[in-house]
Amino acid sequence: MKNKTTIVIVSQIIIIIILIWVIVLLGNKNIIRIQSDVGESEEEIIIDYTTVINGIKQIHLPTSVEKNSNIQYTKLKQTQINQKKLNYGIVQNMGPLVSKRTNLSRVNHLTKKLKNKIQIEKKHLEALKALNEDNKNVSDLTISKKEIEISDLENQKNIYEYEKTSILSNIKQEWGVFFVSTIKDKNDLLNRILKNKNQLISLSVTQGNREELPPESIVVIPSISNTSEVGASFLSSSPMVNPSIVGKNFFYYTKNNKLTIGERISAYVLQSNYQQNHLLVPNSSVIWSNGQPWAYIRIKSNGNFERRSLQGMREAENGSENGWIVPEGKIKIDDEIVTNGAQLLLSEEFKYQIKNENED
């Protein structure tokens, strides 16, 4: 009886073990099938948004995809570029000149005081001489001392005048004749420049020949100041020499004080004869593929996006304009250019192509 019971128990245990193995094997097959189904479903998510119209590939994004991808675009702006070579210079620090002119004012003041004193002492001397001739009421020694005193004052005056001449010569040599002139009133141009109400630009102008006159007006492009382009007018020739720049040096003055002292600037002549209209492409619009610059244009008629070449573009030289300039051609003034999401569109354009190459 016991043997039969043992056999039944052992049989049940074997059946249970077999059932467990069956369950494990069936479970693994289901997991593999589920993973396979997931992989297939993931592949099915990849959608080709590209289309070909008139032989040109375009990208057609559903409105929801375009919105979620934050695709942004704007109308192209027209800009003007100057065909004349840019000139370079610096916003002049007026501190050294102010110091020299302050010293000049001091010397002038002392010289004037001495002249007045000499005149007074000379009159005093004449009075003493008259008294000396009138019964020797004043001694010859007193007259002699007064003459020595006046002579000392004359010598001191000569020292001041020599110092004045040296200062004026130094200013003329370093800054030019204009800055030697006397300030007439508070609205005098020189006074406004010295007080930094108008700023001085030292500019090296490349000239075709020595007889060519410098331009009367220029447009200054700041390098670090947080301001747009600034107009400046011709003031005078500059004796200052910048060894790093070839050209004759001239001073120009601005109508305001928005530039930074010591700032290096570039400048061009605002003349319509030397300008051409171009299109300004924002930096965020430019993408690179196969070593070439491109941008995406939104086609107004169907809302698609098309990649256009920016071959021949150049960096905008105007400080107030951030981007690249290209001549009108494959892109036009009325085109809407993508400013955000261009790289995403490039990936979208080649995504389906890459997938097919991987499958091959």
Summary of the structure (lengths in Angstrom):
residues: 360
radius of gyration: 43.5
end to end distance: 70.0
largest distance: 178.5
contacts: 950
relative contact order: 0.15
helix: 44%
strand: 24%
